[in-house]
Amino acid sequence: MSNSPAASSSSRITFAYLTYRNIGTVRKLNSVLFPIKYSDKFYQDILATEVEDFCQLVYYNDVPVGIICCRLENKDLYLMTMGVLAVSYPAVNRGKYTDHYKPYRSRQLGSETLKRIIKAAASHSKPKIRRIYLHVQTSNTEAKKFYEKNGFKEVGIKEDYYKKIVPRDAWILERVIDSEGKQDQEQPQA
């Protein structure tokens, strides 16, 4: 694919349902993106048919660079994990990044992923999803700002949410899914 100005970032973003064939990629991304190790049960659960619209790999130019995993909890959708690699391959030459340094986080990948999940949640009928919620470690202000820019609001703090990382507290953020489709008016942003 060329680097011409006509090629938009969103046209280079694709998604894939999780399968037994790509679960190794999911495990690798999670090990790089998150400071905790997920259980085998987590990986079994995200392969379930009922969550296939909410658990997906994110690709940029056919390279797996991100992941989103949600689970259904009655009429809520809990966003368990979402992450995008910071850079493609930080080639370092004498302590400086070379021209191979390509940030993924400035290419609308997170926003496009959230938009996809919000749309899937709004159209889900059994059960009808009323909100998406998630936890963000209280030290991760960048992530909190990202979610707030994308229509999520802080609704509380869960003390001692994390057991193996510090700080242990997490913000609880949520986005209400309007049954009349008004959530589409708030476009996710980077």
ChimeraX commands (.cxc) that place a marker at each C-alpha (Angstrom):
marker #1 position 0.00,0.00,0.00 radius 0.5
marker #1 position 1.34,3.43,-0.87 radius 0.5
marker #1 position 1.90,6.28,1.54 radius 0.5
marker #1 position -0.04,8.69,-0.66 radius 0.5
marker #1 position -2.15,11.33,1.10 radius 0.5
marker #1 position -5.29,9.80,-0.46 radius 0.5
marker #1 position -4.94,6.65,1.61 radius 0.5
marker #1 position -6.68,7.27,4.92 radius 0.5
marker #1 position -5.77,5.57,8.18 radius 0.5
marker #1 position -9.26,4.15,8.61 radius 0.5
marker #1 position -9.05,2.32,5.26 radius 0.5
marker #1 position -5.99,0.48,6.59 radius 0.5
marker #1 position -7.75,-0.68,9.77 radius 0.5
marker #1 position -9.40,-4.09,9.77 radius 0.5
marker #1 position -10.80,-6.38,12.44 radius 0.5
marker #1 position -10.94,-10.13,12.95 radius 0.5
marker #1 position -13.06,-12.30,15.20 radius 0.5
marker #1 position -11.11,-14.34,17.69 radius 0.5
marker #1 position -10.59,-18.01,16.84 radius 0.5
marker #1 position -8.45,-20.89,18.02 radius 0.5
marker #1 position -6.14,-20.06,15.11 radius 0.5
marker #1 position -5.39,-16.51,16.23 radius 0.5
marker #1 position -5.61,-16.87,20.02 radius 0.5
marker #1 position -1.80,-17.11,20.17 radius 0.5
marker #1 position -1.63,-13.62,18.66 radius 0.5
marker #1 position -4.08,-12.40,21.28 radius 0.5
marker #1 position -1.93,-13.89,24.05 radius 0.5
marker #1 position 1.20,-12.23,22.66 radius 0.5
marker #1 position -0.46,-8.82,22.32 radius 0.5
marker #1 position -1.86,-9.05,25.86 radius 0.5
marker #1 position 1.59,-9.92,27.24 radius 0.5
marker #1 position 3.05,-6.82,25.58 radius 0.5
marker #1 position 0.18,-4.43,26.26 radius 0.5
marker #1 position -0.87,-5.22,29.82 radius 0.5
marker #1 position 1.02,-5.60,33.12 radius 0.5
marker #1 position -0.94,-8.69,34.16 radius 0.5
marker #1 position -1.16,-12.28,32.95 radius 0.5
marker #1 position -4.57,-13.55,31.90 radius 0.5
marker #1 position -5.81,-17.03,32.81 radius 0.5
marker #1 position -6.61,-19.84,30.40 radius 0.5
marker #1 position -10.27,-19.36,31.35 radius 0.5
marker #1 position -10.08,-15.75,30.11 radius 0.5
marker #1 position -8.90,-16.99,26.71 radius 0.5
marker #1 position -11.62,-19.67,26.58 radius 0.5
marker #1 position -14.30,-17.11,27.48 radius 0.5
marker #1 position -13.30,-14.61,24.77 radius 0.5
marker #1 position -13.73,-17.31,22.12 radius 0.5
marker #1 position -17.42,-17.79,22.96 radius 0.5
marker #1 position -19.83,-17.22,20.08 radius 0.5
marker #1 position -22.00,-14.78,22.07 radius 0.5
marker #1 position -19.11,-12.30,22.40 radius 0.5
marker #1 position -17.61,-12.55,18.92 radius 0.5
marker #1 position -18.80,-9.04,18.02 radius 0.5
marker #1 position -17.17,-7.70,21.18 radius 0.5
marker #1 position -13.82,-9.54,21.17 radius 0.5
marker #1 position -11.66,-8.80,18.16 radius 0.5
marker #1 position -8.14,-8.36,16.91 radius 0.5
marker #1 position -7.27,-4.98,15.40 radius 0.5
marker #1 position -5.07,-4.91,12.31 radius 0.5
marker #1 position -3.27,-2.03,10.66 radius 0.5
marker #1 position -1.99,-2.78,7.16 radius 0.5
marker #1 position -2.65,-6.48,7.83 radius 0.5
marker #1 position -0.44,-6.46,10.95 radius 0.5
marker #1 position -2.07,-7.35,14.29 radius 0.5
marker #1 position -1.55,-4.27,16.48 radius 0.5
marker #1 position -4.41,-4.28,18.97 radius 0.5
marker #1 position -7.07,-6.18,20.82 radius 0.5
marker #1 position -10.43,-5.54,22.42 radius 0.5
marker #1 position -12.22,-8.02,24.67 radius 0.5
marker #1 position -15.60,-7.51,26.30 radius 0.5
marker #1 position -18.02,-9.74,28.15 radius 0.5
marker #1 position -21.77,-9.59,28.54 radius 0.5
marker #1 position -23.07,-9.06,32.07 radius 0.5
marker #1 position -26.86,-9.11,31.92 radius 0.5
marker #1 position -27.68,-5.82,30.15 radius 0.5
marker #1 position -24.17,-4.39,30.48 radius 0.5
marker #1 position -21.12,-4.86,28.33 radius 0.5
marker #1 position -17.92,-4.92,30.36 radius 0.5
marker #1 position -14.87,-3.83,28.39 radius 0.5
marker #1 position -12.22,-6.08,29.95 radius 0.5
marker #1 position -9.23,-5.15,27.81 radius 0.5
marker #1 position -8.45,-2.79,24.98 radius 0.5
marker #1 position -4.99,-1.94,23.81 radius 0.5
marker #1 position -3.03,-0.82,20.78 radius 0.5
marker #1 position 0.71,-1.16,20.37 radius 0.5
marker #1 position 2.51,2.14,20.79 radius 0.5
marker #1 position 4.92,1.61,17.87 radius 0.5
marker #1 position 5.41,-0.84,15.05 radius 0.5
marker #1 position 9.04,-1.73,15.56 radius 0.5
marker #1 position 11.19,0.81,17.34 radius 0.5
marker #1 position 14.37,0.39,15.35 radius 0.5
marker #1 position 17.05,2.14,17.34 radius 0.5
marker #1 position 20.25,3.42,15.76 radius 0.5
marker #1 position 22.77,4.95,18.19 radius 0.5
marker #1 position 20.04,5.60,20.73 radius 0.5
marker #1 position 17.70,7.37,18.30 radius 0.5
marker #1 position 14.65,6.06,16.52 radius 0.5
marker #1 position 15.13,5.57,12.79 radius 0.5
marker #1 position 12.56,6.14,10.07 radius 0.5
marker #1 position 11.08,2.74,10.94 radius 0.5
marker #1 position 9.55,4.25,14.08 radius 0.5
marker #1 position 5.82,4.35,13.34 radius 0.5
marker #1 position 3.36,5.13,16.10 radius 0.5
marker #1 position 0.11,3.21,15.96 radius 0.5
marker #1 position -1.58,5.23,18.65 radius 0.5
marker #1 position -1.96,8.29,16.46 radius 0.5
marker #1 position -3.85,6.49,13.69 radius 0.5
marker #1 position -7.41,6.38,15.15 radius 0.5
marker #1 position -7.12,2.65,15.89 radius 0.5
marker #1 position -8.56,2.94,19.40 radius 0.5
marker #1 position -11.32,5.27,18.29 radius 0.5
marker #1 position -12.30,3.06,15.36 radius 0.5
marker #1 position -12.29,0.02,17.62 radius 0.5
marker #1 position -14.53,1.73,20.19 radius 0.5
marker #1 position -16.87,2.95,17.45 radius 0.5
marker #1 position -17.19,-0.64,16.21 radius 0.5
marker #1 position -17.97,-2.00,19.68 radius 0.5
marker #1 position -20.46,0.80,20.45 radius 0.5
marker #1 position -22.25,0.12,17.18 radius 0.5
marker #1 position -22.37,-3.62,17.91 radius 0.5
marker #1 position -23.66,-2.94,21.42 radius 0.5
marker #1 position -26.38,-0.59,20.12 radius 0.5
marker #1 position -27.63,-3.19,17.66 radius 0.5
marker #1 position -27.43,-6.14,20.06 radius 0.5
marker #1 position -30.93,-7.32,20.97 radius 0.5
marker #1 position -30.64,-10.36,23.23 radius 0.5
marker #1 position -30.03,-8.90,25.68 radius 0.5
marker #1 position -30.44,-5.24,24.81 radius 0.5
marker #1 position -27.25,-3.62,26.09 radius 0.5
marker #1 position -27.84,-0.51,28.18 radius 0.5
marker #1 position -24.23,0.53,28.86 radius 0.5
marker #1 position -20.57,-0.24,28.32 radius 0.5
marker #1 position -18.36,0.08,31.35 radius 0.5
marker #1 position -14.70,-0.47,32.19 radius 0.5
marker #1 position -11.98,0.05,34.79 radius 0.5
marker #1 position -8.90,2.24,34.28 radius 0.5
marker #1 position -6.01,2.21,36.72 radius 0.5
marker #1 position -5.94,5.57,38.52 radius 0.5
marker #1 position -2.38,6.24,37.36 radius 0.5
marker #1 position -3.39,5.92,33.69 radius 0.5
marker #1 position -4.70,9.44,33.08 radius 0.5
marker #1 position -3.98,9.17,29.34 radius 0.5
marker #1 position -6.38,6.22,29.01 radius 0.5
marker #1 position -9.00,7.97,31.12 radius 0.5
marker #1 position -8.84,11.06,28.88 radius 0.5
marker #1 position -9.11,8.88,25.77 radius 0.5
marker #1 position -12.30,7.20,27.02 radius 0.5
marker #1 position -13.78,10.53,28.14 radius 0.5
marker #1 position -13.15,11.98,24.66 radius 0.5
marker #1 position -15.08,9.00,23.35 radius 0.5
marker #1 position -18.21,9.60,25.42 radius 0.5
marker #1 position -17.40,7.69,28.62 radius 0.5
marker #1 position -17.94,9.31,32.00 radius 0.5
marker #1 position -16.37,8.58,35.36 radius 0.5
marker #1 position -18.99,7.12,37.69 radius 0.5
marker #1 position -16.82,6.08,40.60 radius 0.5
marker #1 position -13.59,4.63,41.94 radius 0.5
marker #1 position -13.15,0.97,42.84 radius 0.5
marker #1 position -10.62,0.70,45.66 radius 0.5
marker #1 position -8.24,-2.27,45.61 radius 0.5
marker #1 position -9.48,-3.37,42.19 radius 0.5
marker #1 position -6.00,-4.49,41.12 radius 0.5
marker #1 position -4.35,-7.10,43.33 radius 0.5
marker #1 position -0.91,-7.43,41.74 radius 0.5
marker #1 position -0.15,-3.94,40.42 radius 0.5
marker #1 position 0.15,-0.53,42.02 radius 0.5
marker #1 position -1.76,1.71,42.30 radius 0.5
marker #1 position -4.51,-0.76,43.13 radius 0.5
marker #1 position -7.45,1.61,42.61 radius 0.5
marker #1 position -9.36,2.00,39.35 radius 0.5
marker #1 position -11.72,4.58,37.92 radius 0.5
marker #1 position -15.03,3.15,36.76 radius 0.5
marker #1 position -16.03,4.67,33.43 radius 0.5
marker #1 position -19.25,4.07,31.54 radius 0.5
marker #1 position -21.03,5.02,28.36 radius 0.5
marker #1 position -24.79,4.65,28.20 radius 0.5
marker #1 position -26.10,3.09,25.01 radius 0.5
marker #1 position -29.16,5.06,23.99 radius 0.5
marker #1 position -31.84,2.76,22.61 radius 0.5
marker #1 position -32.90,5.46,20.14 radius 0.5
marker #1 position -29.50,5.41,18.44 radius 0.5
marker #1 position -28.33,8.78,19.78 radius 0.5
marker #1 position -24.96,7.28,20.72 radius 0.5
marker #1 position -24.02,7.60,17.05 radius 0.5
marker #1 position -24.17,11.38,17.34 radius 0.5
marker #1 position -21.18,11.31,19.69 radius 0.5
marker #1 position -18.39,10.23,17.39 radius 0.5
marker #1 position -15.41,8.60,19.11 radius 0.5
marker #1 position -12.22,10.62,18.84 radius 0.5
marker #1 position -8.53,9.91,19.26 radius 0.5
marker link #1:1,2 radius 0.2
marker link #1:2,3 radius 0.2
marker link #1:3,4 radius 0.2
marker link #1:4,5 radius 0.2
marker link #1:5,6 radius 0.2
marker link #1:6,7 radius 0.2
marker link #1:7,8 radius 0.2
marker link #1:8,9 radius 0.2
marker link #1:9,10 radius 0.2
marker link #1:10,11 radius 0.2
marker link #1:11,12 radius 0.2
marker link #1:12,13 radius 0.2
marker link #1:13,14 radius 0.2
marker link #1:14,15 radius 0.2
marker link #1:15,16 radius 0.2
marker link #1:16,17 radius 0.2
marker link #1:17,18 radius 0.2
marker link #1:18,19 radius 0.2
marker link #1:19,20 radius 0.2
marker link #1:20,21 radius 0.2
marker link #1:21,22 radius 0.2
marker link #1:22,23 radius 0.2
marker link #1:23,24 radius 0.2
marker link #1:24,25 radius 0.2
marker link #1:25,26 radius 0.2
marker link #1:26,27 radius 0.2
marker link #1:27,28 radius 0.2
marker link #1:28,29 radius 0.2
marker link #1:29,30 radius 0.2
marker link #1:30,31 radius 0.2
marker link #1:31,32 radius 0.2
marker link #1:32,33 radius 0.2
marker link #1:33,34 radius 0.2
marker link #1:34,35 radius 0.2
marker link #1:35,36 radius 0.2
marker link #1:36,37 radius 0.2
marker link #1:37,38 radius 0.2
marker link #1:38,39 radius 0.2
marker link #1:39,40 radius 0.2
marker link #1:40,41 radius 0.2
marker link #1:41,42 radius 0.2
marker link #1:42,43 radius 0.2
marker link #1:43,44 radius 0.2
marker link #1:44,45 radius 0.2
marker link #1:45,46 radius 0.2
marker link #1:46,47 radius 0.2
marker link #1:47,48 radius 0.2
marker link #1:48,49 radius 0.2
marker link #1:49,50 radius 0.2
marker link #1:50,51 radius 0.2
marker link #1:51,52 radius 0.2
marker link #1:52,53 radius 0.2
marker link #1:53,54 radius 0.2
marker link #1:54,55 radius 0.2
marker link #1:55,56 radius 0.2
marker link #1:56,57 radius 0.2
marker link #1:57,58 radius 0.2
marker link #1:58,59 radius 0.2
marker link #1:59,60 radius 0.2
marker link #1:60,61 radius 0.2
marker link #1:61,62 radius 0.2
marker link #1:62,63 radius 0.2
marker link #1:63,64 radius 0.2
marker link #1:64,65 radius 0.2
marker link #1:65,66 radius 0.2
marker link #1:66,67 radius 0.2
marker link #1:67,68 radius 0.2
marker link #1:68,69 radius 0.2
marker link #1:69,70 radius 0.2
marker link #1:70,71 radius 0.2
marker link #1:71,72 radius 0.2
marker link #1:72,73 radius 0.2
marker link #1:73,74 radius 0.2
marker link #1:74,75 radius 0.2
marker link #1:75,76 radius 0.2
marker link #1:76,77 radius 0.2
marker link #1:77,78 radius 0.2
marker link #1:78,79 radius 0.2
marker link #1:79,80 radius 0.2
marker link #1:80,81 radius 0.2
marker link #1:81,82 radius 0.2
marker link #1:82,83 radius 0.2
marker link #1:83,84 radius 0.2
marker link #1:84,85 radius 0.2
marker link #1:85,86 radius 0.2
marker link #1:86,87 radius 0.2
marker link #1:87,88 radius 0.2
marker link #1:88,89 radius 0.2
marker link #1:89,90 radius 0.2
marker link #1:90,91 radius 0.2
marker link #1:91,92 radius 0.2
marker link #1:92,93 radius 0.2
marker link #1:93,94 radius 0.2
marker link #1:94,95 radius 0.2
marker link #1:95,96 radius 0.2
marker link #1:96,97 radius 0.2
marker link #1:97,98 radius 0.2
marker link #1:98,99 radius 0.2
marker link #1:99,100 radius 0.2
marker link #1:100,101 radius 0.2
marker link #1:101,102 radius 0.2
marker link #1:102,103 radius 0.2
marker link #1:103,104 radius 0.2
marker link #1:104,105 radius 0.2
marker link #1:105,106 radius 0.2
marker link #1:106,107 radius 0.2
marker link #1:107,108 radius 0.2
marker link #1:108,109 radius 0.2
marker link #1:109,110 radius 0.2
marker link #1:110,111 radius 0.2
marker link #1:111,112 radius 0.2
marker link #1:112,113 radius 0.2
marker link #1:113,114 radius 0.2
marker link #1:114,115 radius 0.2
marker link #1:115,116 radius 0.2
marker link #1:116,117 radius 0.2
marker link #1:117,118 radius 0.2
marker link #1:118,119 radius 0.2
marker link #1:119,120 radius 0.2
marker link #1:120,121 radius 0.2
marker link #1:121,122 radius 0.2
marker link #1:122,123 radius 0.2
marker link #1:123,124 radius 0.2
marker link #1:124,125 radius 0.2
marker link #1:125,126 radius 0.2
marker link #1:126,127 radius 0.2
marker link #1:127,128 radius 0.2
marker link #1:128,129 radius 0.2
marker link #1:129,130 radius 0.2
marker link #1:130,131 radius 0.2
marker link #1:131,132 radius 0.2
marker link #1:132,133 radius 0.2
marker link #1:133,134 radius 0.2
marker link #1:134,135 radius 0.2
marker link #1:135,136 radius 0.2
marker link #1:136,137 radius 0.2
marker link #1:137,138 radius 0.2
marker link #1:138,139 radius 0.2
marker link #1:139,140 radius 0.2
marker link #1:140,141 radius 0.2
marker link #1:141,142 radius 0.2
marker link #1:142,143 radius 0.2
marker link #1:143,144 radius 0.2
marker link #1:144,145 radius 0.2
marker link #1:145,146 radius 0.2
marker link #1:146,147 radius 0.2
marker link #1:147,148 radius 0.2
marker link #1:148,149 radius 0.2
marker link #1:149,150 radius 0.2
marker link #1:150,151 radius 0.2
marker link #1:151,152 radius 0.2
marker link #1:152,153 radius 0.2
marker link #1:153,154 radius 0.2
marker link #1:154,155 radius 0.2
marker link #1:155,156 radius 0.2
marker link #1:156,157 radius 0.2
marker link #1:157,158 radius 0.2
marker link #1:158,159 radius 0.2
marker link #1:159,160 radius 0.2
marker link #1:160,161 radius 0.2
marker link #1:161,162 radius 0.2
marker link #1:162,163 radius 0.2
marker link #1:163,164 radius 0.2
marker link #1:164,165 radius 0.2
marker link #1:165,166 radius 0.2
marker link #1:166,167 radius 0.2
marker link #1:167,168 radius 0.2
marker link #1:168,169 radius 0.2
marker link #1:169,170 radius 0.2
marker link #1:170,171 radius 0.2
marker link #1:171,172 radius 0.2
marker link #1:172,173 radius 0.2
marker link #1:173,174 radius 0.2
marker link #1:174,175 radius 0.2
marker link #1:175,176 radius 0.2
marker link #1:176,177 radius 0.2
marker link #1:177,178 radius 0.2
marker link #1:178,179 radius 0.2
marker link #1:179,180 radius 0.2
marker link #1:180,181 radius 0.2
marker link #1:181,182 radius 0.2
marker link #1:182,183 radius 0.2
marker link #1:183,184 radius 0.2
marker link #1:184,185 radius 0.2
marker link #1:185,186 radius 0.2
marker link #1:186,187 radius 0.2
marker link #1:187,188 radius 0.2
marker link #1:188,189 radius 0.2
marker link #1:189,190 radius 0.2
view
